[in-house]
Amino acid sequence: MLDEILEHNYTYGFTNETLREYMPLVDVAGKDVLTVMASGDHPATAALLGAKKMTCFDINRFALLWGGLKLAAFKTLTSDQFMQLFFDEREGPIKNKDYLPVRDALDPETLAFFDEFVKRKILREDCLVDNPRSQLIEKRVLYLDHEKYEATQKALCNCEISAVQSDIFDLPHLQQKYDAMFFSNIDSKVPADKYRRMMEHDVPEMLKDGGTCVAAYRYKPVGEWDDFHTELFRPDKLAKRGINVLKHEFKDPFADTHHVVALYKS
Ligand SMILES: C[S@@+](CC[C@H](N)C(=O)[O-])C[C@H]1O[C@@H](n2cnc3c(N)ncnc32)[C@H](O)[C@@H]1O
């Protein structure tokens, strides 16, 4: 199982988005959230910001397993143990002694996968993209600060979380409505016409009134992506479905300007 999963999938060890800048722009406190799993940092941050219920999706089995490991680590480890598990020799194998306390909090599939991963001393550098130092990650997320780590731990224990392996385009089949949705930069990995159709037809149905969908993360300032935006997010068409489009710019840890495109349902 492990070889097959790793052969066809790779995932981000930690986020490469400045989540701490844009996720607080969305009101998730006490709300229902749909988020990409990716590295597990999106759901961890949404929980810290107060999400009550969360569905984590990803097309990639390894991302769901890695995210499951990280969310279980939050629930079971102190912040020092968490740092040791994820950042001590972060490109080498996961050490058994660091992994053992997390085992009890894993579901059977994630447990079987990581038991083998640890036993076979799989190198993280061989299967994770962007697994940087903690000094960079703390500039991208909120939870590495000691007090915030404990708040994240408590929030994750109080949040009802489910995970589903799904293509983004199959999410409407879940037939659920959400207050907030986080789609990372999946827009850049899929056909533009399909994504545009989803924004115009499915997202307005999936959002509750007053809800927000963070529909794209861009690694450039707004102006440099105007054509791209126009293709994916047509304000006139979206307005007919009660959706307003806004772009929020912010500085990333290297002082570059990034932005997100957010869809708001009135
Ligand atoms: C687009 S990637 C980029 C990583 C991201 N910037 C971060 O900070 O973690 C985020 C996740 O989207 C998932 N993904 C890519 N295409 C997808 C699709 N069509 N449907 C669902 N998930 C997808 C990937 O497996 C990955 O885990």
PDBQT file of the ligand as one rigid body, heavy atoms in Angstrom, charges set to zero:
ROOT
HETATM    1  C1  LIG A 301      -2.687  22.822  -5.041  1.00  0.00    +0.000 C 
HETATM    2  S1  LIG A 301      -1.627  22.063  -3.826  1.00  0.00    +0.000 S 
HETATM    3  C2  LIG A 301      -0.524  23.359  -3.331  1.00  0.00    +0.000 C 
HETATM    4  C3  LIG A 301      -0.039  23.365  -1.903  1.00  0.00    +0.000 C 
HETATM    5  C4  LIG A 301      -0.491  24.577  -1.163  1.00  0.00    +0.000 C 
HETATM    6  N1  LIG A 301      -0.080  25.818  -1.786  1.00  0.00    +0.000 N 
HETATM    7  C5  LIG A 301      -0.109  24.553   0.313  1.00  0.00    +0.000 C 
HETATM    8  O1  LIG A 301       0.195  25.595   0.852  1.00  0.00    +0.000 OA
HETATM    9  O2  LIG A 301      -0.152  23.474   0.918  1.00  0.00    +0.000 OA
HETATM   10  C6  LIG A 301      -2.747  21.825  -2.526  1.00  0.00    +0.000 C 
HETATM   11  C7  LIG A 301      -3.405  20.475  -2.565  1.00  0.00    +0.000 C 
HETATM   12  O3  LIG A 301      -4.348  20.417  -3.617  1.00  0.00    +0.000 OA
HETATM   13  C8  LIG A 301      -4.499  19.075  -3.986  1.00  0.00    +0.000 C 
HETATM   14  N2  LIG A 301      -5.126  19.010  -5.315  1.00  0.00    +0.000 N 
HETATM   15  C9  LIG A 301      -4.560  19.253  -6.524  1.00  0.00    +0.000 A 
HETATM   16  N3  LIG A 301      -5.461  19.106  -7.513  1.00  0.00    +0.000 NA
HETATM   17  C10 LIG A 301      -6.639  18.765  -6.931  1.00  0.00    +0.000 A 
HETATM   18  C11 LIG A 301      -7.940  18.468  -7.423  1.00  0.00    +0.000 A 
HETATM   19  N4  LIG A 301      -8.215  18.483  -8.726  1.00  0.00    +0.000 N 
HETATM   20  N5  LIG A 301      -8.903  18.175  -6.536  1.00  0.00    +0.000 NA
HETATM   21  C12 LIG A 301      -8.638  18.135  -5.206  1.00  0.00    +0.000 A 
HETATM   22  N6  LIG A 301      -7.423  18.397  -4.680  1.00  0.00    +0.000 NA
HETATM   23  C13 LIG A 301      -6.424  18.705  -5.517  1.00  0.00    +0.000 A 
HETATM   24  C14 LIG A 301      -3.085  18.527  -3.939  1.00  0.00    +0.000 C 
HETATM   25  O4  LIG A 301      -3.095  17.128  -3.794  1.00  0.00    +0.000 OA
HETATM   26  C15 LIG A 301      -2.496  19.256  -2.752  1.00  0.00    +0.000 C 
HETATM   27  O5  LIG A 301      -2.492  18.447  -1.606  1.00  0.00    +0.000 OA
ENDROOT
TORSDOF 0
